[in-house]
Amino acid sequence: MPLLHITILALVQGITEFLPVSSSGHLVLVWETFDRLGWQVAEQAASDRLILDIAVHVGTLLAVCLYFWRDVVDMLVGVAKLVVGRWTPGARLALYVVVGTVPLIIAGFFLKDAVTALLRDVRIVAWTTIGFGILLYVGDRTGMTVRRIEHMTIGSVLVIGLAQVLALVPGTSRSGITMTAARFLGFERPEAARFSMLLAIPAILGAGTLAGLDVYQTGNLRLGIDALVAAAISFLFALVAIALMIRWLRSASFTPFVVYRLLLGGALLIWFT
């Protein structure tokens, strides 16, 4: 695949993965635009497209692990200390991440093929971009800002985890819907973003592992190199995007992201219908 196409995919994924604007929806749009422009990617095998999509997700995984390395280390150390019977804040955070991921694993196992076959449509992306953007605005405006991750309970984690299931629909935004749920529950904006990003780690790690096995089994070295390049580029852009968003949310709201979603969704309805 041409380097230009790989760079565009990685740039879009890196910027949008942790912003509440739907990275999967943007990737659907990128592939659709490639095809409409006649950039000779229409013949790209669906399995190859999926592997490249997951590769850029893996790049963003590395970015979030680096940015929140203290949380990652605390969770790993906390899990290790459980062996000797010590319960630590790191172990509790790890438990919350696992519990919040379970609903997505279950739903993905039963619904992933149906979602891939039926819902990867630009019009669906447009309407979910608009609808869940409005929901984010409501949650951000009505939710209190008094809770931090330290105040989480299993109940609140399950609510956020169940909300994450909606991210199987392109255009919803995994980060967006989990941040929305956290805001409705009263979590501060930076804390909602922080937990949303930590919650992405097991989801992306699982998908990336499966994609890596696919590349190994097919023996497609060229595709493997393309995937590595895509992951590296998305890593760099994601790291910058995370830092800028967290800085923004410390003193401002999600409103600019909502406005972007409304404009994007409206433009898609006009362009593709």
Secondary structure, 3 states (H helix, E strand, C coil): CCHHHHHHHHHHHHHHCCCCCCHHHHHHHHHHHHHHHCCCCCCCCHHHHHHHHHHHHHHHHHHHHHHCHHHHHHHHHHHHHHCCCCCCHHHHHHHHHHHHHHHHHHHHHHHHHHHHHHCCCHHHHHHHHHHHHHHHHHHHHHCCCCECHHHCCHHHHHHHHHHHHHHHCCCCCHHHHHHHHHHHCCECHHHHHHHHHHHHHHHHHHHHHHHHHHHHHHCCHHHHHHHHHHHHHHHHHHHHHHHHHHHHHCCCCCHHHHHHHHHHHHHHHHHHC
